[in-house]
Amino acid sequence: MAAAAVRHRTVEANGISMHVAEAGPGGGTAPAVLFVHGFPELWYSWRHQMGHLAARGYRCVAPDLRGYGGTTAPPEHTSYTIFHLVGDLVALLDALELPQVFVVGHDWGAIVSWNLCLLRPDRVRALVNLSVAFMPRRPAEKPLDYFRGAFGDDYYVCRFQEPGVEKELASLDLKRFFKLALIVQTTGSSAMSIKKMRANNREVTLPPWLSEEDISYLASVYAKTGFAGGINYYRCFDLNWELMAPWTGAKVLVPTKFIVGDGDLAYHLPGVKSYIHKGGLKKDVPMLEEVVVIKGAGHFIQQERAEEISDHIYNYIKKFNTGVSSPKLSRL
């Protein structure tokens, strides 16, 4: 979407300053969509969907999450628990005077969005989550034990627990890092391997859905902020497991649509496919209305299949709100 169509501002919420990108109607009665990004991303990942929905009368709100981009990045990893992250979004909605919104999440943004719906379903009209399915708390197994058991200590989630790994990432050629990271379709310990990225000397040809301008934007922002904020989300996996004990067995009670690419590494984690397709996800998310598996698509699906994902989101949320005026089309 045209850069001029996006408005940027800083909002004070939950004790931090949040950079927020907006598109579409600025307020009033327009229904709002909150877009929640993942790692290693920014609000920018939603540029296509923001343009699509703004043109159809929706107010689009896409923050840089805590630790990312223009938003405050506390140094301690304990400031990145799921309660902090959900609290940021609730406070942001309060600051924007939005009592209820549609929510669209991807990657870590999907995890945060699942938990927003779990903890504050009153603030969410409907949910469209991409790539990462709901992960119910398993009392007998901590998340890091699951990842180590499945992929070993070299798996990126496990490596991210090590002090100093954020400096390793920041020392890479950032343009090359983002080119490799955004087109990855490998699973297991090869996924997001810093060692393999450093050793990879082959020329990277960008797919049609990703431009040099896109890569330059991400690299320029991360050159300023580094990766510590995003990595701290991973360092809270086991802490979140402890804190969420009271919600063991709790259901996500929000109308939901889930979309994943069949080449997504998150779709191929042990047990995930059977959980999604054999009733587990529907049991934990009783108001799940549809699961869409997109053939040939990878992890960063809202960019790779921008128009398709935008249509899926619009066609799902429009049925919940009859007050949205249709765009006027020229007769010419």
Stockholm file with secondary structure:
# STOCKHOLM 1.0

chainA/1-332         MAAAAVRHRTVEANGISMHVAEAGPGGGTAPAVLFVHGFPELWYSWRHQMGHLAARGYRCVAPDLRGYGGTTAPPEHTSYTIFHLVGDLVALLDALELPQVFVVGHDWGAIVSWNLCLLRPDRVRALVNLSVAFMPRRPAEKPLDYFRGAFGDDYYVCRFQEPGVEKELASLDLKRFFKLALIVQTTGSSAMSIKKMRANNREVTLPPWLSEEDISYLASVYAKTGFAGGINYYRCFDLNWELMAPWTGAKVLVPTKFIVGDGDLAYHLPGVKSYIHKGGLKKDVPMLEEVVVIKGAGHFIQQERAEEISDHIYNYIKKFNTGVSSPKLSRL
#=GR chainA/1-332 SS CCGGGCEEEEEEETTEEEEEEEESCCSTTCCEEEEECCTTCCGGGGHHHHHHHHTTTCEEEEECCTTSTTSCCCSSGGGCSHHHHHHHHHHHHHHTTCSSEEEEEETHHHHHHHHHHHHCGGGEEEEEEESCCCCCCCTTCCHHHHHHHHHCTTSHHHHTTSTTHHHHHHTSCHHHHHHHHHTCCCCGGGTTCHHHHHHCCSCCCCCTTCCHHHHHHHHHHHHHHCSHHHHHHHTTHHHHHHHTGGGTTCCCCSCEEEEEETTCGGGGSTTHHHHHHTTHHHHHSTTEEEEEEETTCCSCHHHHTHHHHHHHHHHHHGGGCTTCCCCCCCCC
#=GC SS_cons         CCGGGCEEEEEEETTEEEEEEEESCCSTTCCEEEEECCTTCCGGGGHHHHHHHHTTTCEEEEECCTTSTTSCCCSSGGGCSHHHHHHHHHHHHHHTTCSSEEEEEETHHHHHHHHHHHHCGGGEEEEEEESCCCCCCCTTCCHHHHHHHHHCTTSHHHHTTSTTHHHHHHTSCHHHHHHHHHTCCCCGGGTTCHHHHHHCCSCCCCCTTCCHHHHHHHHHHHHHHCSHHHHHHHTTHHHHHHHTGGGTTCCCCSCEEEEEETTCGGGGSTTHHHHHHTTHHHHHSTTEEEEEEETTCCSCHHHHTHHHHHHHHHHHHGGGCTTCCCCCCCCC
//
